[in-house]
Amino acid sequence: MRTWLDTAVIRNTMGQTTASLVALLLGIFCIIAAIMTGFIYSATTVLDWQAVQIWRIEWLLAGVAMFAAGILLKKR
């Protein structure tokens, strides 16, 4: 009935292992967190703005690392 929610079907369709699927989902979460950082924190000074930008950079780097891990863990 809900085959589109079944992780085995998703893994087989995308040709991924469980670890690469988890890395993909974590990478998507990190990218969303980087986007939401700008909406959640408001910068009133230049120093605050720089801190928010550093947080965004950290989230984006974590997302890139997760996507790279997902690629490396994918089935050949």
C-alpha positions in Angstrom: 0.0 0.0 0.0 2.7 2.5 1.0 5.5 1.2 -1.0 6.9 4.7 -1.6 7.7 4.9 2.1 9.4 1.6 2.2 13.2 2.1 2.6 14.0 -1.1 0.8 12.1 0.1 -2.3 13.7 3.5 -2.1 17.2 2.0 -1.8 16.7 -0.4 -4.7 15.2 2.3 -6.9 18.1 4.7 -6.3 20.7 1.9 -6.2 22.0 2.9 -2.8 23.0 1.2 0.3 21.5 2.0 3.7 24.5 4.1 4.7 24.5 6.1 1.5 20.7 6.8 1.9 21.3 8.0 5.4 24.1 10.2 4.3 21.9 11.7 1.5 19.2 12.4 4.0 21.6 14.0 6.4 23.1 16.1 3.6 19.6 17.4 2.7 19.0 18.2 6.4 22.2 20.2 6.6 21.3 22.2 3.5 17.9 23.0 4.9 19.5 24.0 8.2 21.9 26.3 6.4 18.9 28.0 4.7 16.9 28.2 7.9 19.8 29.7 9.8 19.3 33.1 8.0 15.6 33.1 9.0 16.0 32.1 12.6 18.9 34.4 13.6 18.6 38.1 12.9 21.8 40.1 12.7 21.8 43.6 14.2 25.6 44.3 13.9 28.3 43.3 11.5 29.8 40.9 14.1 26.4 39.2 14.4 26.1 39.0 10.6 29.5 37.4 10.3 28.7 34.9 13.0 25.5 33.9 11.1 27.5 33.5 7.9 30.0 31.3 9.6 27.2 29.1 10.9 25.8 28.9 7.3 29.2 27.9 6.0 29.6 25.2 8.7 26.2 23.8 7.7 27.0 23.9 4.0 30.4 22.1 4.6 28.6 19.4 6.6 26.1 19.0 3.8 28.9 18.7 1.2 30.7 16.1 3.5 27.5 14.1 3.8 26.9 14.2 0.0 30.5 13.1 -0.6 30.0 10.2 1.9 26.8 9.2 0.2 28.6 9.1 -3.2 31.5 7.0 -1.7 29.1 4.6 0.0 26.9 4.1 -3.1 26.9 0.7 -4.8 28.9 0.4 -8.0 
